[in-house]
Amino acid sequence: MPFGLIIERYYENDVIEADISLEDAKENAASVAYKKAAKNIPEGAKIVDRKVEFIENENGEIVADVIIECLEDIGVAKENGGE
């Protein structure tokens, strides 16, 4: 029985300079990352969990990591042989 697992990661790299609070910046980054990831959720899939993590990289930049866990029916109905 063939089975596959696909893991995709998306990174937001738009540079926008503005004077905003850290919390507002985090909220904006999470929103943008969520919208990009949500575009790839198949129609009919059910979102069961959403997680947002903020990670500070080696340059001191804070990156939003959004994980969306979905359930999707991937079964295929097939007639079982016999004549």
Chimera marker file (.cmm) of the C-alpha trace (Angstrom):
<marker_set name="trace">
<marker id="1" x="0.000" y="0.000" z="0.000" r="1" g="1" b="0" radius="0.5"/>
<marker id="2" x="1.692" y="3.245" z="-1.076" r="1" g="1" b="0" radius="0.5"/>
<marker id="3" x="1.768" y="5.996" z="1.499" r="1" g="1" b="0" radius="0.5"/>
<marker id="4" x="3.416" y="9.397" z="1.443" r="1" g="1" b="0" radius="0.5"/>
<marker id="5" x="4.108" y="12.250" z="3.807" r="1" g="1" b="0" radius="0.5"/>
<marker id="6" x="4.748" y="15.776" z="2.604" r="1" g="1" b="0" radius="0.5"/>
<marker id="7" x="6.178" y="18.444" z="4.888" r="1" g="1" b="0" radius="0.5"/>
<marker id="8" x="6.259" y="22.016" z="3.642" r="1" g="1" b="0" radius="0.5"/>
<marker id="9" x="7.785" y="25.020" z="5.359" r="1" g="1" b="0" radius="0.5"/>
<marker id="10" x="7.093" y="28.636" z="4.498" r="1" g="1" b="0" radius="0.5"/>
<marker id="11" x="9.194" y="31.581" z="5.519" r="1" g="1" b="0" radius="0.5"/>
<marker id="12" x="8.203" y="35.236" z="5.361" r="1" g="1" b="0" radius="0.5"/>
<marker id="13" x="11.060" y="37.462" z="4.228" r="1" g="1" b="0" radius="0.5"/>
<marker id="14" x="9.468" y="40.833" z="3.460" r="1" g="1" b="0" radius="0.5"/>
<marker id="15" x="11.427" y="43.644" z="5.111" r="1" g="1" b="0" radius="0.5"/>
<marker id="16" x="9.228" y="46.442" z="6.409" r="1" g="1" b="0" radius="0.5"/>
<marker id="17" x="10.590" y="49.170" z="8.646" r="1" g="1" b="0" radius="0.5"/>
<marker id="18" x="8.208" y="50.746" z="11.136" r="1" g="1" b="0" radius="0.5"/>
<marker id="19" x="8.050" y="51.728" z="14.787" r="1" g="1" b="0" radius="0.5"/>
<marker id="20" x="5.709" y="49.162" z="16.338" r="1" g="1" b="0" radius="0.5"/>
<marker id="21" x="5.702" y="47.179" z="19.552" r="1" g="1" b="0" radius="0.5"/>
<marker id="22" x="7.219" y="43.706" z="19.696" r="1" g="1" b="0" radius="0.5"/>
<marker id="23" x="3.804" y="42.156" z="20.401" r="1" g="1" b="0" radius="0.5"/>
<marker id="24" x="2.250" y="43.903" z="17.356" r="1" g="1" b="0" radius="0.5"/>
<marker id="25" x="5.135" y="42.712" z="15.184" r="1" g="1" b="0" radius="0.5"/>
<marker id="26" x="4.703" y="39.134" z="16.418" r="1" g="1" b="0" radius="0.5"/>
<marker id="27" x="0.953" y="39.247" z="15.819" r="1" g="1" b="0" radius="0.5"/>
<marker id="28" x="1.463" y="40.573" z="12.281" r="1" g="1" b="0" radius="0.5"/>
<marker id="29" x="4.127" y="37.973" z="11.440" r="1" g="1" b="0" radius="0.5"/>
<marker id="30" x="1.920" y="35.132" z="12.747" r="1" g="1" b="0" radius="0.5"/>
<marker id="31" x="-1.050" y="36.404" z="10.729" r="1" g="1" b="0" radius="0.5"/>
<marker id="32" x="0.940" y="36.587" z="7.483" r="1" g="1" b="0" radius="0.5"/>
<marker id="33" x="2.492" y="33.134" z="8.032" r="1" g="1" b="0" radius="0.5"/>
<marker id="34" x="-0.917" y="31.611" z="8.845" r="1" g="1" b="0" radius="0.5"/>
<marker id="35" x="-2.521" y="33.075" z="5.699" r="1" g="1" b="0" radius="0.5"/>
<marker id="36" x="0.275" y="31.703" z="3.500" r="1" g="1" b="0" radius="0.5"/>
<marker id="37" x="0.066" y="28.242" z="5.049" r="1" g="1" b="0" radius="0.5"/>
<marker id="38" x="-3.758" y="28.202" z="4.927" r="1" g="1" b="0" radius="0.5"/>
<marker id="39" x="-3.700" y="28.668" z="1.136" r="1" g="1" b="0" radius="0.5"/>
<marker id="40" x="-2.327" y="25.120" z="0.836" r="1" g="1" b="0" radius="0.5"/>
<marker id="41" x="-4.976" y="23.405" z="2.950" r="1" g="1" b="0" radius="0.5"/>
<marker id="42" x="-7.083" y="21.213" z="0.648" r="1" g="1" b="0" radius="0.5"/>
<marker id="43" x="-10.804" y="21.887" z="0.367" r="1" g="1" b="0" radius="0.5"/>
<marker id="44" x="-12.697" y="19.640" z="2.754" r="1" g="1" b="0" radius="0.5"/>
<marker id="45" x="-9.800" y="19.284" z="5.198" r="1" g="1" b="0" radius="0.5"/>
<marker id="46" x="-10.665" y="19.984" z="8.822" r="1" g="1" b="0" radius="0.5"/>
<marker id="47" x="-8.285" y="22.083" z="10.919" r="1" g="1" b="0" radius="0.5"/>
<marker id="48" x="-7.814" y="20.331" z="14.263" r="1" g="1" b="0" radius="0.5"/>
<marker id="49" x="-4.985" y="22.364" z="15.786" r="1" g="1" b="0" radius="0.5"/>
<marker id="50" x="-3.032" y="25.584" z="15.238" r="1" g="1" b="0" radius="0.5"/>
<marker id="51" x="0.250" y="26.452" z="16.869" r="1" g="1" b="0" radius="0.5"/>
<marker id="52" x="2.359" y="29.602" z="16.670" r="1" g="1" b="0" radius="0.5"/>
<marker id="53" x="5.910" y="29.655" z="17.937" r="1" g="1" b="0" radius="0.5"/>
<marker id="54" x="8.329" y="32.559" z="17.876" r="1" g="1" b="0" radius="0.5"/>
<marker id="55" x="11.960" y="31.606" z="17.363" r="1" g="1" b="0" radius="0.5"/>
<marker id="56" x="14.932" y="33.935" z="17.676" r="1" g="1" b="0" radius="0.5"/>
<marker id="57" x="17.581" y="33.135" z="15.056" r="1" g="1" b="0" radius="0.5"/>
<marker id="58" x="21.336" y="33.672" z="15.300" r="1" g="1" b="0" radius="0.5"/>
<marker id="59" x="20.971" y="37.262" z="13.974" r="1" g="1" b="0" radius="0.5"/>
<marker id="60" x="18.615" y="38.212" z="16.802" r="1" g="1" b="0" radius="0.5"/>
<marker id="61" x="15.591" y="38.270" z="14.465" r="1" g="1" b="0" radius="0.5"/>
<marker id="62" x="12.344" y="36.763" z="15.719" r="1" g="1" b="0" radius="0.5"/>
<marker id="63" x="10.613" y="34.432" z="13.257" r="1" g="1" b="0" radius="0.5"/>
<marker id="64" x="6.992" y="33.248" z="13.439" r="1" g="1" b="0" radius="0.5"/>
<marker id="65" x="6.624" y="29.481" z="12.953" r="1" g="1" b="0" radius="0.5"/>
<marker id="66" x="2.990" y="28.507" z="12.282" r="1" g="1" b="0" radius="0.5"/>
<marker id="67" x="1.874" y="24.874" z="12.332" r="1" g="1" b="0" radius="0.5"/>
<marker id="68" x="-1.622" y="23.946" z="11.158" r="1" g="1" b="0" radius="0.5"/>
<marker id="69" x="-2.691" y="20.360" z="11.814" r="1" g="1" b="0" radius="0.5"/>
<marker id="70" x="-5.471" y="19.097" z="9.533" r="1" g="1" b="0" radius="0.5"/>
<marker id="71" x="-7.510" y="15.953" z="8.981" r="1" g="1" b="0" radius="0.5"/>
<marker id="72" x="-8.281" y="14.987" z="5.418" r="1" g="1" b="0" radius="0.5"/>
<marker id="73" x="-10.029" y="11.916" z="4.049" r="1" g="1" b="0" radius="0.5"/>
<marker id="74" x="-7.471" y="10.400" z="1.680" r="1" g="1" b="0" radius="0.5"/>
<marker id="75" x="-9.191" y="7.036" z="1.289" r="1" g="1" b="0" radius="0.5"/>
<marker id="76" x="-10.284" y="5.840" z="-2.142" r="1" g="1" b="0" radius="0.5"/>
<marker id="77" x="-13.461" y="3.781" z="-2.585" r="1" g="1" b="0" radius="0.5"/>
<marker id="78" x="-12.776" y="0.748" z="-4.748" r="1" g="1" b="0" radius="0.5"/>
<marker id="79" x="-14.843" y="-2.281" z="-5.650" r="1" g="1" b="0" radius="0.5"/>
<marker id="80" x="-13.451" y="-5.489" z="-4.285" r="1" g="1" b="0" radius="0.5"/>
<marker id="81" x="-13.033" y="-8.057" z="-7.120" r="1" g="1" b="0" radius="0.5"/>
<marker id="82" x="-15.285" y="-11.002" z="-7.786" r="1" g="1" b="0" radius="0.5"/>
<marker id="83" x="-17.500" y="-11.869" z="-10.669" r="1" g="1" b="0" radius="0.5"/>
<link id1="1" id2="2" r="1" g="1" b="0" radius="0.2"/>
<link id1="2" id2="3" r="1" g="1" b="0" radius="0.2"/>
<link id1="3" id2="4" r="1" g="1" b="0" radius="0.2"/>
<link id1="4" id2="5" r="1" g="1" b="0" radius="0.2"/>
<link id1="5" id2="6" r="1" g="1" b="0" radius="0.2"/>
<link id1="6" id2="7" r="1" g="1" b="0" radius="0.2"/>
<link id1="7" id2="8" r="1" g="1" b="0" radius="0.2"/>
<link id1="8" id2="9" r="1" g="1" b="0" radius="0.2"/>
<link id1="9" id2="10" r="1" g="1" b="0" radius="0.2"/>
<link id1="10" id2="11" r="1" g="1" b="0" radius="0.2"/>
<link id1="11" id2="12" r="1" g="1" b="0" radius="0.2"/>
<link id1="12" id2="13" r="1" g="1" b="0" radius="0.2"/>
<link id1="13" id2="14" r="1" g="1" b="0" radius="0.2"/>
<link id1="14" id2="15" r="1" g="1" b="0" radius="0.2"/>
<link id1="15" id2="16" r="1" g="1" b="0" radius="0.2"/>
<link id1="16" id2="17" r="1" g="1" b="0" radius="0.2"/>
<link id1="17" id2="18" r="1" g="1" b="0" radius="0.2"/>
<link id1="18" id2="19" r="1" g="1" b="0" radius="0.2"/>
<link id1="19" id2="20" r="1" g="1" b="0" radius="0.2"/>
<link id1="20" id2="21" r="1" g="1" b="0" radius="0.2"/>
<link id1="21" id2="22" r="1" g="1" b="0" radius="0.2"/>
<link id1="22" id2="23" r="1" g="1" b="0" radius="0.2"/>
<link id1="23" id2="24" r="1" g="1" b="0" radius="0.2"/>
<link id1="24" id2="25" r="1" g="1" b="0" radius="0.2"/>
<link id1="25" id2="26" r="1" g="1" b="0" radius="0.2"/>
<link id1="26" id2="27" r="1" g="1" b="0" radius="0.2"/>
<link id1="27" id2="28" r="1" g="1" b="0" radius="0.2"/>
<link id1="28" id2="29" r="1" g="1" b="0" radius="0.2"/>
<link id1="29" id2="30" r="1" g="1" b="0" radius="0.2"/>
<link id1="30" id2="31" r="1" g="1" b="0" radius="0.2"/>
<link id1="31" id2="32" r="1" g="1" b="0" radius="0.2"/>
<link id1="32" id2="33" r="1" g="1" b="0" radius="0.2"/>
<link id1="33" id2="34" r="1" g="1" b="0" radius="0.2"/>
<link id1="34" id2="35" r="1" g="1" b="0" radius="0.2"/>
<link id1="35" id2="36" r="1" g="1" b="0" radius="0.2"/>
<link id1="36" id2="37" r="1" g="1" b="0" radius="0.2"/>
<link id1="37" id2="38" r="1" g="1" b="0" radius="0.2"/>
<link id1="38" id2="39" r="1" g="1" b="0" radius="0.2"/>
<link id1="39" id2="40" r="1" g="1" b="0" radius="0.2"/>
<link id1="40" id2="41" r="1" g="1" b="0" radius="0.2"/>
<link id1="41" id2="42" r="1" g="1" b="0" radius="0.2"/>
<link id1="42" id2="43" r="1" g="1" b="0" radius="0.2"/>
<link id1="43" id2="44" r="1" g="1" b="0" radius="0.2"/>
<link id1="44" id2="45" r="1" g="1" b="0" radius="0.2"/>
<link id1="45" id2="46" r="1" g="1" b="0" radius="0.2"/>
<link id1="46" id2="47" r="1" g="1" b="0" radius="0.2"/>
<link id1="47" id2="48" r="1" g="1" b="0" radius="0.2"/>
<link id1="48" id2="49" r="1" g="1" b="0" radius="0.2"/>
<link id1="49" id2="50" r="1" g="1" b="0" radius="0.2"/>
<link id1="50" id2="51" r="1" g="1" b="0" radius="0.2"/>
<link id1="51" id2="52" r="1" g="1" b="0" radius="0.2"/>
<link id1="52" id2="53" r="1" g="1" b="0" radius="0.2"/>
<link id1="53" id2="54" r="1" g="1" b="0" radius="0.2"/>
<link id1="54" id2="55" r="1" g="1" b="0" radius="0.2"/>
<link id1="55" id2="56" r="1" g="1" b="0" radius="0.2"/>
<link id1="56" id2="57" r="1" g="1" b="0" radius="0.2"/>
<link id1="57" id2="58" r="1" g="1" b="0" radius="0.2"/>
<link id1="58" id2="59" r="1" g="1" b="0" radius="0.2"/>
<link id1="59" id2="60" r="1" g="1" b="0" radius="0.2"/>
<link id1="60" id2="61" r="1" g="1" b="0" radius="0.2"/>
<link id1="61" id2="62" r="1" g="1" b="0" radius="0.2"/>
<link id1="62" id2="63" r="1" g="1" b="0" radius="0.2"/>
<link id1="63" id2="64" r="1" g="1" b="0" radius="0.2"/>
<link id1="64" id2="65" r="1" g="1" b="0" radius="0.2"/>
<link id1="65" id2="66" r="1" g="1" b="0" radius="0.2"/>
<link id1="66" id2="67" r="1" g="1" b="0" radius="0.2"/>
<link id1="67" id2="68" r="1" g="1" b="0" radius="0.2"/>
<link id1="68" id2="69" r="1" g="1" b="0" radius="0.2"/>
<link id1="69" id2="70" r="1" g="1" b="0" radius="0.2"/>
<link id1="70" id2="71" r="1" g="1" b="0" radius="0.2"/>
<link id1="71" id2="72" r="1" g="1" b="0" radius="0.2"/>
<link id1="72" id2="73" r="1" g="1" b="0" radius="0.2"/>
<link id1="73" id2="74" r="1" g="1" b="0" radius="0.2"/>
<link id1="74" id2="75" r="1" g="1" b="0" radius="0.2"/>
<link id1="75" id2="76" r="1" g="1" b="0" radius="0.2"/>
<link id1="76" id2="77" r="1" g="1" b="0" radius="0.2"/>
<link id1="77" id2="78" r="1" g="1" b="0" radius="0.2"/>
<link id1="78" id2="79" r="1" g="1" b="0" radius="0.2"/>
<link id1="79" id2="80" r="1" g="1" b="0" radius="0.2"/>
<link id1="80" id2="81" r="1" g="1" b="0" radius="0.2"/>
<link id1="81" id2="82" r="1" g="1" b="0" radius="0.2"/>
<link id1="82" id2="83" r="1" g="1" b="0" radius="0.2"/>
</marker_set>
